[in-house]
Amino acid sequence: MHRNLKTIASALVLGMGMAAGLQAHELRIHHDQCGFDTDYDVRVTAAGVAFDRAGGEPASVFMHDGALRVDGRDVAVSDADAARLRDYESQVRALLPEVAGIAREGVDIGFSAMSSVVATFAENPEERSRLVGKMSLRHRQALARIDQGIGSGVWKRHAMDDVVEDGIGDTVSELVGTVTASAVKAALSGDESKVQALEARADSLDKSIDREVDARADALEKRADALCPRLARLDQLQRQFQFRLGDGSPLQLLHHESAPPEKASKEVASR
C-alpha cells in the first residue's frame, strides 16, 4: 500500500512538474552547456523590439531596423552593427512564437497528466464531473494567459510562474486531497478488496502516465533544446557588437547562467 501511494504521489508531482517546468522553457534553456537567461521583459511589436527592466542599467533598450535607442537616447552604430541589430531583432521575433508554442504544449501535458489522475481516482461521478469542469476552466485560463502574453509578443520574466501557481498549484492541491481521501478511506475500511483495487488503479495510472505523458514530455524537451543554438546565436551577436554604452560597457541583453550579468559584461568588454 505504501509503495503504491508513493506511485500516486509521483504521478501528481509529474502533472505539476510538467507545467512548472515551463519556467525553464521560456528564455531559460538548460541543456548541458546551454543555459541562458535575461533580466529584461521583452515586447515585440511592428514598431520594433523593446527590452525593459525595473533594476539595473540600461533600464530600457529599443531596436528596430538597425537603429538602437538606450534609455531614451539614440546610439550611433556602424553599418556592421546595424546589420547585427537587424539580425538580432529578426531572431527575437522568430523565437518568441516558438517559446509560446512550447509553453502551450507544456500546459497541455500538465493538465493531461492531472486528467489521468482524476479519471483514475475520482470514483463519485459528480465529483469527477466537478473536477473535470474545474480543470478544463483552469486549462483554458492558463492557455489564454499564454496567448495574451508571450503569444502576443510580450514576454515577462515571472509571468509563467504565475500561470503555474494559479492554474496548476490549486488544481494539484485539490487532486492530492481527492487521492488522499480515497487512500485513507480504503485503508480504514479494513476491506482488502478495496485496498487492492486502489493499488490496481495506482499501477494503471503509472502505466497511463508512461504511455500518454512521457512521450510528449520527451518531445517537448527536444523542442526546447532546439532553442539552445538560437539563443547561442543571440549571445554571439551581442558579443560582436562594436558600439559601447555611455559608461563604456557592451550591451548585454542575454547572459549565460554560469556567470552573472555584471561579470559577463566585464568579460566581453575585456576582449
Backbone as CSV, one residue per row, in Angstrom:
resi,resn,N_x,N_y,N_z,CA_x,CA_y,CA_z,C_x,C_y,C_z
1,MET,0.839,-1.209,0.000,0.000,0.000,0.000,0.866,1.249,0.000
2,HIS,1.892,1.230,0.856,2.769,2.393,0.948,3.466,2.648,-0.385
3,ARG,3.911,1.572,-1.040,4.604,1.732,-2.312,3.707,2.385,-3.343
4,ASN,2.462,1.943,-3.406,1.559,2.467,-4.421,1.100,3.882,-4.125
5,LEU,1.026,4.223,-2.848,0.717,5.615,-2.530,1.844,6.513,-3.013
6,LYS,3.065,6.008,-2.957,4.201,6.774,-3.487,4.062,6.923,-4.999
7,THR,3.558,5.884,-5.664,3.329,5.959,-7.102,2.305,7.034,-7.433
8,ILE,1.236,7.073,-6.645,0.204,8.097,-6.842,0.808,9.487,-6.673
9,ALA,1.569,9.652,-5.609,2.185,10.957,-5.351,3.106,11.356,-6.490
10,SER,3.845,10.387,-7.022,4.757,10.678,-8.128,3.993,11.155,-9.359
11,ALA,2.844,10.540,-9.597,2.035,10.942,-10.743,1.534,12.373,-10.586
12,LEU,1.119,12.721,-9.372,0.663,14.086,-9.115,1.795,15.083,-9.297
13,VAL,2.967,14.711,-8.785,4.124,15.592,-8.930,4.458,15.779,-10.398
14,LEU,4.333,14.703,-11.178,4.596,14.803,-12.606,3.654,15.792,-13.267
15,GLY,2.372,15.693,-12.922,1.404,16.603,-13.515,1.740,18.047,-13.233
16,MET,2.147,18.330,-12.009,2.531,19.691,-11.655,3.869,20.044,-12.280
17,GLY,4.774,19.077,-12.293,6.113,19.356,-12.797,6.148,19.683,-14.272
18,MET,5.248,19.065,-15.035,5.220,19.360,-16.458,4.955,20.837,-16.702
19,ALA,4.047,21.400,-15.931,3.736,22.819,-16.089,4.805,23.677,-15.425
20,ALA,5.264,23.262,-14.251,6.284,24.043,-13.564,7.553,24.120,-14.395
21,GLY,7.801,23.054,-15.156,8.992,23.034,-15.985,8.982,24.072,-17.087
22,LEU,7.844,24.671,-17.349,7.771,25.716,-18.360,8.682,26.874,-18.020
23,GLN,8.887,27.084,-16.744,9.762,28.164,-16.332,11.120,28.020,-16.999
24,ALA,11.558,26.779,-17.211,12.841,26.535,-17.842,12.735,26.527,-19.354
25,HIS,11.534,26.649,-19.893,11.360,26.620,-21.327,11.007,27.985,-21.892
26,GLU,11.204,29.021,-21.103,10.948,30.356,-21.631,12.230,30.840,-22.289
27,LEU,12.893,31.794,-21.683,14.183,32.205,-22.202,15.307,31.616,-21.368
28,ARG,14.969,30.647,-20.520,15.982,29.922,-19.764,15.969,28.484,-20.252
29,ILE,16.986,28.103,-20.994,17.050,26.760,-21.540,18.236,26.051,-20.924
30,HIS,17.980,24.939,-20.253,19.032,24.204,-19.569,19.324,22.914,-20.316
31,HIS,20.503,22.788,-20.872,20.885,21.535,-21.501,22.391,21.511,-21.632
32,ASP,23.031,20.639,-20.860,24.480,20.530,-20.875,25.097,21.917,-20.673
33,GLN,25.766,22.428,-21.720,26.455,23.707,-21.600,25.561,24.880,-21.971
34,CYS,24.317,24.615,-22.309,23.421,25.682,-22.737,22.558,26.124,-21.565
35,GLY,22.723,27.356,-21.139,21.888,27.891,-20.073,21.903,29.399,-20.140
36,PHE,20.876,29.982,-20.724,20.825,31.424,-20.918,19.655,32.025,-20.157
37,ASP,19.821,33.273,-19.763,18.781,33.983,-19.039,18.837,35.446,-19.447
38,THR,17.814,36.181,-19.123,17.794,37.620,-19.364,17.138,38.315,-18.184
39,ASP,17.589,39.515,-17.888,16.998,40.306,-16.816,15.860,41.180,-17.328
40,TYR,15.596,41.114,-18.620,14.647,42.032,-19.245,13.305,41.372,-19.557
41,ASP,12.258,42.176,-19.479,10.994,41.822,-20.092,11.107,42.220,-21.557
42,VAL,10.452,41.472,-22.428,10.591,41.709,-23.870,9.221,41.960,-24.479
43,ARG,9.156,42.966,-25.334,7.907,43.268,-26.043,8.222,43.421,-27.528
44,VAL,7.560,42.587,-28.335,7.769,42.612,-29.786,6.530,43.201,-30.454
45,THR,6.722,44.263,-31.212,5.632,44.885,-31.964,6.124,45.193,-33.373
46,ALA,5.218,45.648,-34.212,5.599,46.008,-35.577,6.601,47.161,-35.572
47,ALA,6.561,47.985,-34.528,7.439,49.154,-34.456,8.854,48.806,-34.032
48,GLY,9.049,47.622,-33.456,10.374,47.238,-33.000,10.313,46.284,-31.821
49,VAL,11.471,46.032,-31.231,11.573,45.132,-30.078,12.107,45.936,-28.893
50,ALA,11.370,45.898,-27.784,11.744,46.652,-26.588,12.143,45.691,-25.473
51,PHE,13.217,46.064,-24.761,13.693,45.312,-23.601,13.666,46.266,-22.408
52,ASP,12.941,45.882,-21.359,12.808,46.759,-20.199,12.999,45.967,-18.910
53,ARG,13.568,46.627,-17.897,13.715,46.010,-16.583,13.593,47.078,-15.507
54,ALA,13.198,46.632,-14.324,12.970,47.575,-13.227,14.257,47.987,-12.546
55,GLY,15.249,47.100,-12.500,16.506,47.413,-11.836,17.673,47.211,-12.771
56,GLY,18.747,47.970,-12.553,19.940,47.842,-13.383,19.952,48.821,-14.540
57,GLU,21.129,48.999,-15.102,21.294,49.883,-16.257,21.991,49.116,-17.373
58,PRO,21.558,49.353,-18.621,20.436,50.222,-19.003,19.087,49.606,-18.623
59,ALA,18.143,50.472,-18.373,16.813,50.010,-17.976,15.920,49.760,-19.183
60,SER,16.196,50.459,-20.285,15.349,50.360,-21.461,16.198,50.308,-22.730
61,VAL,15.927,49.315,-23.558,16.626,49.171,-24.838,15.578,48.938,-25.913
62,PHE,15.716,49.668,-27.028,14.766,49.518,-28.125,15.540,49.425,-29.433
63,MET,15.182,48.444,-30.249,15.859,48.294,-31.543,14.850,48.048,-32.650
64,HIS,15.144,48.597,-33.804,14.307,48.349,-34.978,15.063,48.734,-36.240
65,ASP,15.111,47.788,-37.163,15.698,48.013,-38.490,17.102,48.609,-38.397
66,GLY,17.904,48.103,-37.471,19.294,48.536,-37.369,19.524,49.746,-36.499
67,ALA,18.459,50.394,-36.040,18.595,51.559,-35.160,18.475,51.106,-33.710
68,LEU,19.165,51.829,-32.824,19.185,51.452,-31.411,18.961,52.671,-30.532
69,ARG,18.111,52.508,-29.513,17.873,53.556,-28.531,17.998,52.937,-27.147
70,VAL,18.824,53.555,-26.303,19.080,53.047,-24.968,18.707,54.117,-23.944
71,ASP,17.807,53.760,-23.044,17.322,54.700,-22.020,16.885,56.026,-22.637
72,GLY,16.183,55.911,-23.771,15.610,57.080,-24.422,16.549,57.850,-25.319
73,ARG,17.810,57.424,-25.432,18.780,58.141,-26.262,19.230,57.274,-27.422
74,ASP,19.301,57.895,-28.611,19.767,57.173,-29.790,21.252,56.857,-29.648
75,VAL,21.618,55.669,-30.092,23.016,55.245,-30.057,23.522,55.119,-31.482
76,ALA,24.634,55.800,-31.781,25.219,55.727,-33.119,25.900,54.373,-33.295
77,VAL,25.570,53.691,-34.396,26.164,52.384,-34.663,26.706,52.352,-36.086
78,SER,27.693,51.492,-36.307,28.272,51.319,-37.636,27.326,50.511,-38.511
79,ASP,27.618,50.478,-39.806,26.797,49.682,-40.712,26.835,48.211,-40.325
80,ALA,28.003,47.735,-39.884,28.136,46.331,-39.494,27.276,46.037,-38.259
81,ASP,27.288,46.950,-37.298,26.471,46.748,-36.105,24.985,46.881,-36.420
82,ALA,24.653,47.758,-37.370,23.248,47.890,-37.775,22.753,46.572,-38.356
83,ALA,23.615,45.910,-39.120,23.245,44.611,-39.687,23.079,43.578,-38.576
84,ARG,23.948,43.635,-37.581,23.836,42.697,-36.450,22.549,42.963,-35.660
85,LEU,22.203,44.233,-35.493,20.975,44.576,-34.774,19.740,44.076,-35.534
86,ARG,19.766,44.184,-36.857,18.646,43.664,-37.642,18.530,42.154,-37.473
87,ASP,19.686,41.490,-37.476,19.688,40.040,-37.283,19.167,39.688,-35.885
88,TYR,19.609,40.453,-34.884,19.173,40.211,-33.501,17.663,40.360,-33.386
89,GLU,17.149,41.446,-33.963,15.701,41.691,-33.914,14.945,40.572,-34.607
90,SER,15.436,40.142,-35.766,14.788,39.082,-36.513,14.783,37.773,-35.724
91,GLN,15.899,37.487,-35.060,15.998,36.263,-34.267,14.988,36.267,-33.112
92,VAL,14.873,37.408,-32.428,13.937,37.512,-31.306,12.500,37.372,-31.797
93,ARG,12.187,38.005,-32.918,10.838,37.916,-33.476,10.458,36.468,-33.796
94,ALA,11.425,35.705,-34.285,11.153,34.313,-34.635,11.128,33.413,-33.407
95,LEU,11.849,33.816,-32.373,11.991,32.981,-31.185,10.730,32.954,-30.321
96,LEU,10.122,34.111,-30.092,9.010,34.189,-29.150,7.809,33.313,-29.529
97,PRO,7.402,33.251,-30.794,6.274,32.357,-31.119,6.585,30.893,-30.804
98,GLU,7.837,30.483,-31.008,8.205,29.105,-30.691,8.159,28.864,-29.188
99,VAL,8.613,29.841,-28.414,8.548,29.721,-26.959,7.091,29.625,-26.512
100,ALA,6.229,30.408,-27.137,4.800,30.362,-26.800,4.225,28.983,-27.091
101,GLY,4.627,28.391,-28.213,4.153,27.058,-28.556,4.610,26.018,-27.553
102,ILE,5.848,26.146,-27.095,6.379,25.231,-26.088,5.620,25.399,-24.778
103,ALA,5.334,26.636,-24.420,4.585,26.895,-23.189,3.198,26.272,-23.251
104,ARG,2.529,26.418,-24.383,1.186,25.850,-24.534,1.232,24.328,-24.419
105,GLU,2.199,23.715,-25.070,2.305,22.259,-25.021,2.619,21.783,-23.604
106,GLY,3.463,22.520,-22.899,3.775,22.153,-21.523,2.545,22.195,-20.630
107,VAL,1.727,23.224,-20.799,0.483,23.322,-20.023,-0.450,22.167,-20.389
108,ASP,-0.541,21.865,-21.690,-1.398,20.757,-22.128,-0.950,19.437,-21.495
109,ILE,0.354,19.211,-21.443,0.873,17.971,-20.864,0.558,17.913,-19.376
110,GLY,0.743,19.022,-18.693,0.469,19.051,-17.262,-0.985,18.719,-16.956
111,PHE,-1.895,19.334,-17.688,-3.311,19.072,-17.449,-3.711,17.670,-17.923
112,SER,-3.028,17.163,-18.928,-3.292,15.803,-19.368,-2.948,14.809,-18.268
113,ALA,-1.806,15.038,-17.610,-1.408,14.164,-16.506,-2.423,14.227,-15.380
114,MET,-2.888,15.424,-15.073,-3.860,15.561,-13.985,-5.219,14.981,-14.357
115,SER,-5.558,15.024,-15.637,-6.809,14.401,-16.079,-6.760,12.895,-15.856
116,SER,-5.572,12.329,-16.068,-5.411,10.892,-15.823,-5.622,10.572,-14.345
117,VAL,-5.159,11.473,-13.475,-5.348,11.274,-12.040,-6.836,11.306,-11.695
118,VAL,-7.553,12.268,-12.256,-8.993,12.388,-11.989,-9.726,11.145,-12.478
119,ALA,-9.411,10.724,-13.700,-10.095,9.560,-14.262,-9.834,8.305,-13.442
120,THR,-8.677,8.245,-12.795,-8.291,7.051,-12.047,-8.870,7.026,-10.645
121,PHE,-8.936,8.177,-9.975,-9.247,8.169,-8.554,-10.556,8.846,-8.156
122,ALA,-11.149,9.620,-9.027,-12.433,10.254,-8.668,-13.553,9.255,-8.919
123,GLU,-13.953,8.563,-7.858,-14.935,7.500,-8.007,-16.360,8.031,-8.172
124,ASN,-16.670,9.078,-7.453,-18.020,9.633,-7.500,-18.213,10.401,-8.814
125,PRO,-19.215,10.060,-9.614,-19.429,10.728,-10.900,-19.584,12.239,-10.768
126,GLU,-20.300,12.671,-9.729,-20.493,14.111,-9.554,-19.165,14.797,-9.224
127,GLU,-18.371,14.153,-8.367,-17.074,14.718,-8.023,-16.173,14.742,-9.250
128,ARG,-16.195,13.658,-10.027,-15.373,13.595,-11.228,-15.764,14.699,-12.198
129,SER,-17.071,14.883,-12.373,-17.555,15.917,-13.289,-17.141,17.300,-12.806
130,ARG,-17.228,17.510,-11.489,-16.842,18.812,-10.930,-15.359,19.083,-11.144
131,LEU,-14.536,18.085,-10.883,-13.093,18.258,-11.039,-12.707,18.466,-12.502
132,VAL,-13.330,17.694,-13.382,-13.043,17.833,-14.811,-13.430,19.226,-15.299
133,GLY,-14.592,19.715,-14.854,-15.034,21.047,-15.244,-14.096,22.127,-14.746
134,LYS,-13.659,21.982,-13.509,-12.755,22.974,-12.938,-11.403,22.952,-13.652
135,MET,-10.908,21.748,-13.933,-9.628,21.641,-14.637,-9.714,22.212,-16.044
136,SER,-10.822,21.959,-16.716,-10.997,22.481,-18.072,-10.972,24.010,-18.073
137,LEU,-11.631,24.594,-17.069,-11.654,26.050,-16.960,-10.250,26.588,-16.715
138,ARG,-9.540,25.988,-15.758,-8.191,26.462,-15.453,-7.234,26.221,-16.611
139,HIS,-7.453,25.139,-17.330,-6.641,24.866,-18.514,-6.828,25.967,-19.548
140,ARG,-8.075,26.314,-19.817,-8.358,27.375,-20.787,-7.787,28.709,-20.323
141,GLN,-7.904,28.967,-19.025,-7.383,30.228,-18.494,-5.874,30.298,-18.635
142,ALA,-5.193,29.188,-18.367,-3.731,29.158,-18.481,-3.297,29.396,-19.925
143,LEU,-3.975,28.747,-20.866,-3.639,28.934,-22.276,-3.932,30.369,-22.723
144,ALA,-5.024,30.938,-22.222,-5.374,32.316,-22.583,-4.305,33.286,-22.087
145,ARG,-3.784,33.049,-20.888,-2.740,33.933,-20.350,-1.459,33.829,-21.165
146,ILE,-1.164,32.632,-21.658,-0.002,32.468,-22.529,-0.217,33.228,-23.829
147,ASP,-1.416,33.076,-24.417,-1.725,33.749,-25.681,-1.714,35.269,-25.530
148,GLN,-2.198,35.745,-24.399,-2.237,37.188,-24.164,-0.854,37.746,-23.825
149,GLY,0.031,36.874,-23.380,1.378,37.297,-23.019,2.364,37.024,-24.134
150,ILE,3.140,35.979,-23.954,4.189,35.692,-24.931,3.630,35.377,-26.303
151,GLY,2.407,34.827,-26.350,1.789,34.545,-27.634,1.508,35.791,-28.449
152,SER,1.386,36.926,-27.776,1.148,38.196,-28.470,2.420,39.050,-28.519
153,GLY,3.565,38.419,-28.204,4.837,39.130,-28.311,5.290,39.815,-27.043
154,VAL,4.669,39.492,-25.907,5.054,40.118,-24.639,5.551,39.031,-23.695
155,TRP,6.841,39.060,-23.408,7.420,38.069,-22.501,7.850,38.753,-21.213
156,LYS,7.283,38.337,-20.101,7.647,38.875,-18.802,8.303,37.775,-17.990
157,ARG,9.320,38.124,-17.269,10.183,37.135,-16.624,9.442,36.189,-15.689
158,HIS,8.473,36.705,-14.927,7.818,35.874,-13.922,6.379,35.521,-14.279
159,ALA,5.988,35.815,-15.507,4.600,35.567,-15.894,4.254,34.087,-15.836
160,MET,5.166,33.220,-16.288,4.860,31.798,-16.304,4.790,31.226,-14.894
161,ASP,5.582,31.801,-13.989,5.476,31.367,-12.589,4.050,31.560,-12.089
162,ASP,3.452,32.691,-12.450,2.084,32.978,-12.010,1.090,32.024,-12.662
163,VAL,1.301,31.705,-13.939,0.410,30.775,-14.625,0.447,29.420,-13.936
164,VAL,1.658,28.961,-13.603,1.810,27.663,-12.942,1.156,27.682,-11.575
165,GLU,1.425,28.738,-10.808,0.891,28.813,-9.445,-0.622,28.903,-9.434
166,ASP,-1.155,29.758,-10.303,-2.605,29.966,-10.315,-3.354,28.814,-10.982
167,GLY,-2.823,28.336,-12.084,-3.551,27.337,-12.850,-3.292,25.904,-12.447
168,ILE,-2.079,25.634,-11.975,-1.689,24.263,-11.691,-1.675,23.970,-10.199
169,GLY,-1.097,24.877,-9.419,-0.918,24.623,-7.993,-2.205,24.310,-7.270
170,ASP,-3.245,25.130,-7.488,-4.527,24.903,-6.813,-5.157,23.585,-7.243
171,THR,-5.027,23.287,-8.534,-5.612,22.049,-9.043,-4.926,20.833,-8.436
172,VAL,-3.597,20.878,-8.367,-2.853,19.767,-7.794,-3.224,19.573,-6.327
173,SER,-3.348,20.666,-5.597,-3.718,20.566,-4.185,-5.063,19.866,-4.020
174,GLU,-6.001,20.207,-4.880,-7.318,19.587,-4.795,-7.257,18.104,-5.157
175,LEU,-6.437,17.779,-6.154,-6.306,16.382,-6.542,-5.624,15.565,-5.455
176,VAL,-4.645,16.158,-4.807,-3.979,15.473,-3.696,-4.996,15.122,-2.620
177,GLY,-5.881,16.073,-2.345,-6.920,15.823,-1.352,-7.829,14.679,-1.775
178,THR,-8.181,14.622,-3.060,-9.047,13.559,-3.565,-8.376,12.203,-3.452
179,VAL,-7.114,12.131,-3.876,-6.385,10.872,-3.829,-6.159,10.428,-2.393
180,THR,-5.775,11.374,-1.529,-5.535,11.036,-0.126,-6.795,10.510,0.530
181,ALA,-7.917,11.149,0.236,-9.186,10.710,0.817,-9.515,9.289,0.385
182,SER,-9.274,8.992,-0.910,-9.543,7.637,-1.391,-8.647,6.621,-0.707
183,ALA,-7.377,6.964,-0.535,-6.430,6.043,0.079,-6.764,5.802,1.543
184,VAL,-7.058,6.878,2.258,-7.389,6.746,3.685,-8.677,5.955,3.863
185,LYS,-9.661,6.225,3.034,-10.940,5.519,3.117,-10.748,4.029,2.903
186,ALA,-9.922,3.675,1.907,-9.677,2.259,1.635,-8.919,1.599,2.774
187,ALA,-7.917,2.343,3.314,-7.097,1.776,4.381,-7.906,1.557,5.648
188,LEU,-8.818,2.465,5.957,-9.581,2.373,7.201,-10.773,1.425,7.099
189,SER,-11.150,1.084,5.879,-12.321,0.230,5.714,-12.062,-1.197,6.177
190,GLY,-10.790,-1.591,6.147,-10.461,-2.966,6.512,-10.818,-3.961,5.432
191,ASP,-11.303,-3.430,4.305,-11.696,-4.288,3.188,-10.498,-4.445,2.255
192,GLU,-9.924,-5.640,2.274,-8.718,-5.873,1.467,-8.983,-5.688,-0.019
193,SER,-10.194,-5.990,-0.455,-10.506,-5.835,-1.884,-10.440,-4.372,-2.317
194,LYS,-10.867,-3.463,-1.424,-10.798,-2.034,-1.750,-9.351,-1.564,-1.821
195,VAL,-8.542,-2.084,-0.900,-7.128,-1.732,-0.910,-6.478,-2.222,-2.199
196,GLN,-6.780,-3.440,-2.572,-6.209,-3.992,-3.786,-6.692,-3.232,-5.027
197,ALA,-7.944,-2.816,-4.989,-8.487,-2.060,-6.121,-7.767,-0.720,-6.264
198,LEU,-7.488,-0.069,-5.123,-6.776,1.200,-5.152,-5.362,1.006,-5.686
199,GLU,-4.722,-0.082,-5.250,-3.379,-0.370,-5.723,-3.379,-0.638,-7.225
200,ALA,-4.407,-1.324,-7.692,-4.521,-1.617,-9.121,-4.686,-0.329,-9.919
201,ARG,-5.469,0.593,-9.385,-5.648,1.874,-10.076,-4.352,2.667,-10.101
202,ALA,-3.596,2.571,-8.999,-2.311,3.272,-8.946,-1.352,2.718,-9.992
203,ASP,-1.317,1.387,-10.115,-0.469,0.764,-11.133,-0.920,1.174,-12.528
204,SER,-2.233,1.225,-12.721,-2.783,1.609,-14.012,-2.416,3.050,-14.352
205,LEU,-2.471,3.909,-13.329,-2.114,5.315,-13.526,-0.663,5.442,-13.929
206,ASP,0.201,4.681,-13.269,1.626,4.726,-13.578,1.863,4.378,-15.047
207,LYS,1.192,3.334,-15.522,1.347,2.923,-16.919,0.759,3.965,-17.860
208,SER,-0.355,4.555,-17.452,-1.003,5.572,-18.281,-0.117,6.794,-18.436
209,ILE,0.502,7.197,-17.324,1.412,8.342,-17.371,2.579,8.037,-18.297
210,ASP,3.135,6.841,-18.152,4.253,6.445,-19.015,3.857,6.492,-20.486
211,ARG,2.676,5.992,-20.785,2.245,5.872,-22.172,1.821,7.207,-22.774
212,GLU,1.041,7.967,-22.041,0.413,9.156,-22.606,1.187,10.446,-22.368
213,VAL,1.977,10.490,-21.297,2.615,11.747,-20.926,4.108,11.771,-21.227
214,ASP,4.792,10.691,-20.897,6.247,10.696,-21.027,6.709,10.969,-22.451
215,ALA,6.037,10.361,-23.426,6.440,10.564,-24.817,6.299,12.027,-25.219
216,ARG,5.215,12.645,-24.800,5.006,14.060,-25.116,6.028,14.925,-24.393
217,ALA,6.342,14.540,-23.156,7.317,15.302,-22.387,8.695,15.218,-23.030
218,ASP,9.062,14.043,-23.513,10.360,13.877,-24.171,10.421,14.719,-25.447
219,ALA,9.324,14.709,-26.203,9.278,15.502,-27.439,9.374,16.989,-27.124
220,LEU,8.716,17.406,-26.042,8.762,18.814,-25.654,10.174,19.212,-25.230
221,GLU,10.842,18.312,-24.523,12.207,18.608,-24.092,13.122,18.801,-25.301
222,LYS,12.967,17.949,-26.312,13.775,18.091,-27.525,13.451,19.404,-28.229
223,ARG,12.188,19.752,-28.230,11.768,21.006,-28.863,12.381,22.208,-28.141
224,ALA,12.418,22.121,-26.812,13.017,23.201,-26.034,14.526,23.240,-26.237
225,ASP,15.154,22.060,-26.293,16.599,22.007,-26.505,16.991,22.627,-27.839
226,ALA,16.074,22.547,-28.821,16.353,23.104,-30.142,16.472,24.615,-30.109
227,LEU,15.986,25.237,-29.026,16.121,26.686,-28.893,17.540,27.083,-28.505
228,CYS,18.289,26.129,-27.976,19.617,26.444,-27.458,20.519,27.120,-28.496
229,PRO,20.686,26.546,-29.692,21.548,27.220,-30.673,21.022,28.582,-31.101
230,ARG,19.719,28.772,-31.021,19.160,30.070,-31.396,19.501,31.116,-30.343
231,LEU,19.466,30.716,-29.075,19.881,31.627,-28.012,21.388,31.870,-28.077
232,ALA,22.137,30.837,-28.437,23.584,30.989,-28.584,23.891,31.977,-29.705
233,ARG,23.068,31.971,-30.750,23.243,32.923,-31.851,23.027,34.355,-31.368
234,LEU,22.023,34.569,-30.532,21.800,35.901,-29.961,22.997,36.330,-29.113
235,ASP,23.498,35.397,-28.331,24.658,35.697,-27.492,25.863,36.046,-28.356
236,GLN,26.040,35.309,-29.441,27.160,35.579,-30.347,27.042,36.961,-30.978
237,LEU,25.826,37.319,-31.374,25.613,38.627,-31.985,25.944,39.755,-31.014
238,GLN,25.460,39.648,-29.757,25.712,40.733,-28.810,27.202,40.825,-28.460
239,ARG,27.912,39.709,-28.534,29.357,39.739,-28.297,30.102,40.421,-29.441
240,GLN,29.478,40.434,-30.615,30.117,41.035,-31.790,29.817,42.523,-31.932
241,PHE,28.857,43.041,-31.141,28.569,44.471,-31.208,29.844,45.271,-30.922
242,GLN,30.125,46.238,-31.781,31.310,47.071,-31.597,31.012,48.366,-30.838
243,PHE,29.757,48.809,-30.851,29.421,50.035,-30.134,29.472,49.789,-28.637
244,ARG,29.565,50.853,-27.874,29.586,50.760,-26.421,28.572,51.745,-25.828
245,LEU,28.101,51.417,-24.637,27.160,52.279,-23.943,27.898,53.473,-23.352
246,GLY,27.143,54.385,-22.741,27.740,55.603,-22.215,28.848,55.377,-21.210
247,ASP,28.778,54.289,-20.439,29.810,54.008,-19.438,30.926,53.141,-19.996
248,GLY,30.889,52.910,-21.321,31.941,52.119,-21.945,31.690,50.619,-21.958
249,SER,30.596,50.179,-21.393,30.312,48.744,-21.333,29.570,48.292,-22.592
250,PRO,29.663,47.004,-22.909,28.922,46.482,-24.064,27.467,46.268,-23.707
251,LEU,26.628,46.209,-24.717,25.219,45.913,-24.492,25.061,44.410,-24.295
252,GLN,24.439,44.026,-23.181,24.210,42.607,-22.917,22.754,42.413,-22.494
253,LEU,21.984,41.869,-23.397,20.574,41.605,-23.141,20.347,40.174,-22.668
254,LEU,21.293,39.318,-22.981,21.219,37.904,-22.629,22.526,37.521,-21.960
255,HIS,22.467,36.671,-20.944,23.702,36.216,-20.312,23.635,34.733,-20.014
256,HIS,24.809,34.136,-19.952,24.896,32.728,-19.611,24.735,32.600,-18.115
257,GLU,23.951,31.603,-17.682,23.638,31.474,-16.261,24.848,31.142,-15.404
258,SER,25.921,30.666,-16.029,27.114,30.340,-15.256,27.847,31.581,-14.788
259,ALA,27.493,32.728,-15.367,28.138,33.981,-14.983,27.087,35.064,-14.814
260,PRO,27.091,35.828,-13.702,26.158,36.938,-13.505,26.335,37.973,-14.604
261,PRO,25.288,38.754,-14.904,25.381,39.757,-15.968,26.568,40.685,-15.812
262,GLU,26.858,41.145,-14.578,27.950,42.087,-14.378,29.281,41.466,-14.759
263,LYS,29.491,40.205,-14.346,30.737,39.524,-14.644,30.863,39.264,-16.133
264,ALA,29.760,38.829,-16.742,29.792,38.535,-18.172,30.077,39.797,-18.974
265,SER,29.519,40.932,-18.562,29.748,42.180,-19.263,31.222,42.563,-19.222
266,LYS,31.844,42.373,-18.069,33.263,42.691,-17.935,34.098,41.778,-18.816
267,GLU,33.698,40.483,-18.891,34.435,39.555,-19.726,34.359,39.956,-21.185
268,VAL,33.162,40.387,-21.637,33.003,40.811,-23.034,33.811,42.072,-23.288
269,ALA,33.765,43.016,-22.343,34.452,44.284,-22.533,35.961,44.101,-22.594
270,SER,36.477,43.071,-21.938,37.915,42.880,-21.894,38.464,42.200,-23.142
271,ARG,37.557,41.729,-24.033,38.020,41.009,-25.213,38.445,41.961,-26.314
